[in-house]
Amino acid sequence: MIAYLVPLVVLVNGLAAGVLFGTQLGGWPLLAALPADRYVHAHAFFATRYDPAMPLCLLGTLIGDVVLAVIAPDQAVRALFVVGAVLALATVTISLTKNVPVNKWVQTLDPDNLPEDFEKNDPRWDWGAWNQRRSVLTLLALLANCAALALLL
């Protein structure tokens, strides 16, 4: 089972890390530079493109790492999968509590008729900071999972 699960976890973790890394390189700088109405339009577009793939990748990483932490053949490998699971859990928690609520709210807005207090409540700076954190956490989880795989080889 471990021979099939480890590559699957590395794959889904790598996909999630790749998407979040790509967001840091291109998506976020674009969103940060746009005027408010264009930001709302672009953010709503991006947010709908990553579901259901990102939740599946992040939850797949978390669940896979937990299972691997239980069945790993030695302590060092087990510890790395625990680290991966903790990092994946932190990413999922940030996603659910910080980023997803903003994504859903932005999708309800009409870019041509923004609330009068939008500039005061512009969510992009908080969203961007939390997105950066979850990007780093997901990349660190991938490093832990790759290190565990290396020890198994």
Buried (B, 14 or more C-beta within 10 A) or exposed (E): EEEEBBEEBBBBBBBBBBBBBEBBEEBBEBBEEBEBBEBBBBBBEBBEEBEEEBBEBBBBBBBBBBBBBEEBEEEEBBBBBBBBBBBBBBBBEBBEEBBBEBBEBBEEBEBEEBEEEBEEEBBBEEBBEBBBBBBBBBBBBBBBBBBBBEBBE
